[in-house]
């Protein structure tokens, strides 16, 4: 069964009107779902070494990894536009910076950087734990947490930020607005929103009080429509290179969609789609991309990399990488794809024919228990069949 998502609207494949929620006759169901929704139970990740990924949202070049070199430093062009490809289609993302005041009272403009990439990843991992999501209104998903909780998890995965830095990162994730639009389907709707369109945070001295965020519509829609998949969280946190971290997700998605462990990518494609800055000298860009690819080999994600040079005259213009995924990583992608299928089957069985596009489906406590036990048994079986620890 195929469901319609906001991502489908962006691609122009489906009818926008058919994604609207049921309306006023569903208010009682919405109130019940605030405590327990079927989609939230299926979003939960039982294996804490994994997290959830939303392909288009996660692979869009939303981050400015090197703000010292990038177009972020061009005074005449404060709005950054980047074209990228996803699933064979072309998109454009537009990013507008936000102004923040530093501790020395200096006012500066900031985009999302590597710090925000990591903090958002940690927040999403925490949100994938049991009973952490709540429905706010009819279709907004709210996650309540503390800054201390985020800091503790960051320290566990060996990314150390102060509480002020975490607050600043969350603020940027709430204020830097992103617009994603299709370049192939001009009539398709575009999406404009921050990573956390709504955010509530206590004052700095109240470290242990509650903070809340609402997820970007693409993420919220993926949760509702079950169009997310699992990826190794521990591996994402272990990889220290932000471009390699993006490339890991790109490879995961490609292998998951095609079941092909051998993937070809050009260096210029990786540079463009990951959001790396434009380099004055192509040899410097090629060296930087090669370094990111090699990180995946050292981490055991790739077992072999073959590189073919693309020449323009005597100048090396591009590199084509033939990347061979390790059996361990390929198995991870297969399990991730199977989890998507299992979620859809579990939804159909528990929702008695309802479509997730219509609403969040309330889940009574007894049914929630049965579903969780079923998923635990399934996870245990998969763990026995295939090794699920990181490679040495």
N, C-alpha and C positions, 0 to 999 in steps of 0.2 A: 504494500500500500504506500502511495506517495502522498506526502502532505505539502501544502504550500507554505513558504516561509518568506520573510522580508528579503532574504537573499534571492529567492526566486523572483520577487518583484523587481529587484535591482537588475537581474539578468534579462528581464522582459519576457520570461518564458510563460508566466502564468497571469491570470486575471487578478488585478489588485483588489477588486471589490470582494472577491471570495475569501479573503483573509480576515475580514472583519469579525469581531467577536459576536456572540449571540445577541447580547443586548440586555434590556431590562428584565426579561423573564429568567435570566440566569443569576440574579443577585443573591439568592439564597445559596446557590451552589458556590458562588465566589466567597461568601462569608465562611462557609464550611471549609473551603480550600485554604483559607488563611492559616489554619493550623496544620493541615496535612493535605497536600495535593499529590496525585499520582505522578505527575511529571517531576515533582521535587524528589520523590522517592527513587525514581529512575535516574535522576541526576547524581544521586549519592554515589560516591566511589568507595567501595569497601576496602580496596587495597590502597593504603595510604601512600604507597610509592608512586601512585598515578594521580593524574588530574584530568580535567575535561578541557577540550579544545574546540573552538568554533572556527572552522577553516578560513572563510573569507575574512572575518574580523581579525583573527590572529595573524594572518599572512599579509594583510594590508600593511604597507610601509608607514606605520603610524609614529615611529620613533626617529628622533634625530640623534644618531649614535655619537657623532663627533661634531659638537657644536662649535668647536674652534675652527674647523675647516669648511663647514657646510654653508649652504645658502642661507642658513639661519643667521649668519653674520652680515648679510648684505642689507644695509640700512634701507635701500630703496625697494626692497622686496620682502616685507614682513610676512606676507602670506606665502606659504610653500605649496606648490602643486607638484604632484608626482604621478606619473602614469605607471601602471603595473599590470601584470597579467595574472589571472587566476582561472584555472580549469578551462584553459583555451580561450578565455574572453578577456577583453581589455577594460580596465577601469582607471579612474582618476580619483586620487584622494587630495583634498585641500585642507591644509592645517593652518589655523590662525593662532598665534601665540597669546599668552595671557601675561599680564603684568603682576609681579610679586615684589614684595618689599623684603630685602635681606636684613640680617640682624644689625647691620650698620646703617639701616634706614635708606639704603640705596634702592631705587626702583629700577628693576630690570625686566626684560621680556624673556619668557621661557617657553620652549616646546617640551614635548615629552621626550625623555632621554632613557638611557639604560637603567637608571635607578627606578624610573616609573615602570619600565618593562618588568623588572624583578618584583617590585612591590605589588603590581597588579596580579602577577602570576601567583604570589603568595596568598593574596586575598581570595583569589578564585579557588585555590586549593583548600583553604579553610572553609569556603562556602560549599565545597563538595562533600563536607562531612555530614553526618546524620543530623537531620532536623535543624539545619542552619538557615534555610531560606524561608521567607514569608512573602505572601502576596499582599501588596499594598494597592488599594483600589481594585480595579477589575483586571488589570494586566501588567502592572509594574511589579518587578521582583526586587525585594529589599533584603539586604544582608546586614545584620547587626554584629558588631565585633568591638574589640578594644585595640587601641594603638599598642598597648603592652603585648597583647596576644600576637600581633603581627611582628613586633620586634623579637619576641621569643622564637617564632618560627624562622625568621630571617637568620637569627643566630644559629639555629639548629642546622640550617643548610649552608652555613658559613658565608653569609652575606650580612655584613655588619653596618647598620645605619642607626643614627641616634633617633630619638623620638621626634625631635624637631624636623629631622630630614624625612621621616616617614610621614609626618603631618603635611609637610610641604609637597611630597610626592602625591599624596591623596588629593590635596588641593589642586595640583596641576591636572591630575586625572579627571577632576570634576570641572575644570575651567577651560582646558584647551579643547576647542571645538573641532570636530572632524566632519568633513563631508565626503561621502563616497558615492560616485555615480558611474554608471555604465557608459563606455564610449562606443560600444557596438549597438546598443539599443537606445537611441536618443529619446524615445518616448517613455522609457522606463523611469520609474520614480527614483529619486536620490535620497540618501539618508544623511541627515545632519544632526549630530549629537556628540556629546563628550563621552569618554569611557565610562564615567559615572555621572549621568545627567543630573542627579540629585544627590546631595551629600549633606550630612549633619555631623558636626564635630564639636566636642566641648572645648573649653579654653585650655591652653597649654598646660596649666598646672594640674589639671584633672586627668591624670594619665590613665586611670583605670575605669573611667566612665565610658559609657557606650558611644560608639560612632556608628553611623549607618551610611550605606551607599545604595543607590539603585543602579542596576546594570544597563549598559548600552542596549538599545533596542535589538540589535543583531544578536547579542548574547541572550537577552530575555526571550526573544523569539525562538532561538535555537533550543532553549530549555523547554519551552512550551511545545515545540514541534518535534522534540527528540532528535534534532539534527546536529548533535554534538558527538564527539568521540573521545576516547581516552588516549592519553599519551603519557610517557614516563616523566613524572614530575622530578624524581630524584636525578634523572639524567639531565633534564633542563637546568636544574640548579647546579649540577656538577660542572656543566660547560660554562666557562668563564668569558668566552668571546660572544658578544651580543649578535654578531652576524652568524656565527656558527649555531647559536641558539635558534635563530630564525630558520636557518637552513635545515636543522633537525626537524622542525615542524613541517617544512616544505617537503622534505623527503618522506616523512611519515605519511602525509596526505597523498602524495603521488603513488607510493607503494600500496597504500591501503585501497586507493581507487582502482588501481590497475592490476594488483597482485603480481607486479613485475619488480623483482629486487634489483635489477640493473637499470639505472636512470642516467640520462644524459642531460647536462646543463651547460650553458655557456657562461663564462665569467661575466660578460656584460649583462646577461639576464639576471644573474645573482645580484650584481651591483644595483641594477634598476629596481628589482622587485623587493629587495631587502631594505631599501632606503639608504644605502650607503651614499656618501657625498660624491659629487662629480670631481674626479681627479684631473689635474692639469696634464699629468703625464700618464699615459695608458699603462706603462710598465709598472708604475706604483700601484695602480688599481689592480692589475693582474696579480701582483705580489700579495696584496692584501686579501683578495678573494682566495687565492691558493692557500694562504695561511688558514683561513676559516674552514676550507674544505678539509685540510689536513687535521684540524682539531677533531673532526668526526672520525677520522681513521685512528687517531691516538686513543679515542674514547671507546673504540670497539664497535662503533656504529657501522663503519665501512671496513671491509676486508681488503679492498683493492681500489685504486684510483689510477686511471689511465688518462693522460693529458695530451691533447692534440693542439698544436699551435696553429693559429689562423694568421696568415701573413698578408700584409698590404705592401707590396714591393718588398723592401728589406726590413720593414717595420712589423714587429709583433703586435697585431691589433686585437686579438682575442684568444681565449683558450676554451676548448671544449673538454669538459670533464666527463668521463665514463665512470660512474660511481657504483660499486657493487656492495649492496647492503649485507651485513653479517646475517647469518641464519637467526641469531638471537633477535636482532632488530626486526627482520622480516616477520618473525613469529609474533612479535609484539604488534605489528600492524595488522596481522590476520586476526589476532585476538580482539583488537580494537574494533575491526569491522564486524566481527561476530557479536560483540557487545551491542553494537547499533541494531543489528537484526534482533537480538534477544530483547532489547528495550521495546522495539516495535511490537513484537509478539506479546510481551507482558502487558503492554498498554491495551492491545486489542482484547486480550483475555479479561483484564480487570475492568475495562471501561465499557464492556458489553456493547460494542459497535459504535461508540461515539468517536468523533474525529477530534484530535487535539487542537485543530484550528478553531473549533467552536468555543472552547473554554478550558480552563484548568479544572481537572476532574477531582472532586473530593475523594479522599481515601480514608475510610473508617479505620480506627486503630487496629481492629482484628485483621483486616485485609492488609494493612501496612506490615503487621508482624509476619503474616504468611508470605508476602512478597519479599520481605527482607530475608527470611529464612531460605526461600527458593534461590535467591541471588547468592546467598552465602554458600549453599551447596554447589551451585554452578561454579562459583569462583574457586572453591576448594578443588573441584574436579579438574578445572583448567590448570591450577597450580601444580597438581600432581602430574598431569600430562606433559606440561612444558615448564622448563626452568624459567623463573620470573625475576631473578635477581640481576643486578647490573654486572656486566662482564668485568673481569679482573683487569 
